[in-house]
Amino acid sequence: MAEEIVQDVKVIVFQLKNEEYAVPVTQVGSIEKMEHITRVPNTESFIKGVINMRGVVTPIVDLRSRLGLEETPVDDNTRIIIVDLDDTSIGLIVDAANDVVDIPVDKIEEAPQVIGAINVDYIDGVVKLEDRLVILLDLRKVLKFHEIEAIKSIEN
């Protein structure tokens, strides 16, 4: 049997409320400053609208709202993380984008049954980094298939 090689996962770490979350760098297209969002009627409450990102209409999701956290006012640290999911670019509003971190795969632990107010179904794992605890999100579970399809229809 071949020896298993432990690899690192490169992630973007961002903040929501007082917690740090992460998504794989491979899913991230860019990190942008907050800008004017055009509201789209008859969409889910967590879909804040669309922005024109370099000529591409990009739907914007308030990640706090989607995860059931209280919304907060936009400030200078607020960012939009543009992620690519199923051939669709989606902007995620986060409180701050902190840094890029390499996480050894063997340091990723299974998510405990309860993590604050966040539904554990959205969580891919938890990582302890020195004095930090980072929650890895599974974007395919954060945005369910029918929601991604609804978001795709906004783009057209």
C-alpha positions in Angstrom: 0.0 0.0 0.0 1.3 3.4 -0.9 2.3 5.8 1.9 -0.2 8.6 2.4 1.3 12.0 1.9 0.0 14.7 4.3 -0.7 17.8 2.3 -1.7 21.3 3.3 -5.0 23.0 2.4 -4.6 26.7 1.6 -7.6 28.6 2.9 -8.9 32.2 3.2 -9.7 33.0 6.8 -12.5 35.5 7.4 -14.5 36.8 10.3 -18.2 36.7 11.1 -19.1 38.1 14.5 -16.3 37.0 16.8 -15.5 33.8 15.0 -13.0 32.9 12.3 -14.2 30.8 9.3 -12.3 29.6 6.2 -13.0 28.4 2.7 -10.4 26.8 0.3 -8.4 29.3 -1.8 -9.3 27.2 -4.8 -12.9 28.4 -4.5 -12.0 32.1 -4.1 -11.8 34.3 -7.1 -11.1 37.6 -5.3 -11.7 39.7 -2.2 -13.3 43.0 -2.8 -14.2 46.1 -0.7 -17.9 46.6 -0.1 -19.7 48.4 -2.8 -23.2 49.4 -3.8 -25.5 46.4 -4.2 -28.5 46.5 -6.5 -31.4 44.8 -4.8 -33.2 42.1 -6.7 -36.9 41.6 -5.9 -38.5 38.2 -5.0 -35.2 36.6 -3.7 -34.3 35.0 -0.4 -33.7 37.5 2.3 -30.0 36.5 2.6 -29.5 37.3 -1.1 -28.7 41.1 -0.9 -28.8 41.7 -4.6 -26.2 42.0 -7.4 -23.0 44.0 -8.2 -21.3 44.6 -11.5 -17.9 42.9 -11.0 -15.7 43.8 -14.0 -18.6 43.5 -16.4 -20.0 40.3 -14.8 -23.3 40.5 -12.8 -22.5 38.8 -9.5 -25.1 37.8 -7.0 -24.3 38.8 -3.4 -25.1 36.7 -0.3 -24.9 38.0 3.2 -23.2 35.1 4.9 -24.2 36.3 8.4 -27.8 36.2 7.4 -27.5 32.9 5.6 -25.9 31.3 8.7 -28.6 32.7 11.0 -26.4 35.3 12.7 -27.6 38.8 13.4 -26.7 41.3 10.7 -24.4 44.2 11.5 -23.8 47.5 9.8 -21.2 47.7 7.0 -17.9 49.2 8.0 -14.4 49.7 6.6 -13.4 46.1 7.3 -16.5 44.6 5.5 -15.5 42.6 2.4 -17.1 40.7 -0.4 -15.4 37.3 -1.1 -16.1 36.3 -4.6 -16.3 32.5 -4.7 -16.8 30.1 -7.7 -19.4 27.4 -7.1 -20.8 25.2 -9.8 -19.7 27.5 -12.6 -21.3 30.5 -10.8 -19.6 33.4 -9.2 -21.2 34.4 -5.9 -20.1 37.2 -3.6 -20.2 36.5 0.1 -20.4 39.5 2.5 -18.1 38.9 5.5 -17.1 41.2 8.4 -13.4 41.0 7.5 -11.0 39.0 5.4 -8.1 38.1 7.7 -5.5 36.1 5.9 -4.4 33.1 3.9 -3.3 30.1 5.9 -1.8 26.7 5.0 -3.6 24.0 7.1 -2.1 20.5 7.4 -4.9 18.1 6.5 -4.1 16.0 9.5 -4.9 19.0 11.8 -8.5 19.2 10.6 -10.9 17.8 13.2 -14.5 16.8 12.8 -17.0 19.4 13.7 -18.5 19.1 17.2 -22.3 18.6 17.3 -22.9 22.2 18.3 -20.8 25.3 17.4 -22.5 28.5 18.7 -25.5 29.4 16.5 -24.1 27.8 13.3 -25.7 24.7 11.9 -23.1 22.0 11.9 -24.3 20.8 8.5 -22.5 23.7 7.0 -19.2 22.8 8.6 -16.4 20.8 7.0 -14.2 20.7 10.0 -12.5 22.7 12.7 -8.8 23.6 13.0 -6.8 24.7 16.0 -4.1 27.2 14.9 -2.0 28.2 18.0 -4.5 30.3 20.0 -7.1 30.4 17.2 -10.0 28.2 16.3 -10.9 28.3 12.6 -14.2 26.8 11.3 -14.0 25.4 7.8 -17.2 26.0 5.8 -18.5 23.7 3.1 -19.9 26.2 0.6 -22.0 23.5 -1.2 -23.9 23.0 2.0 -24.1 26.7 3.0 -25.8 27.3 -0.4 -28.1 24.4 -1.2 -28.5 23.2 -4.8 -31.9 25.0 -5.3 -30.5 28.2 -3.9 -27.5 28.0 -6.3 -29.9 27.5 -9.2 -32.0 30.5 -8.1 -28.8 32.6 -7.8 -27.8 31.4 -11.3 -31.1 32.7 -12.7 -30.3 36.2 -11.2 -27.2 36.3 -13.4 -29.1 35.9 -16.6 
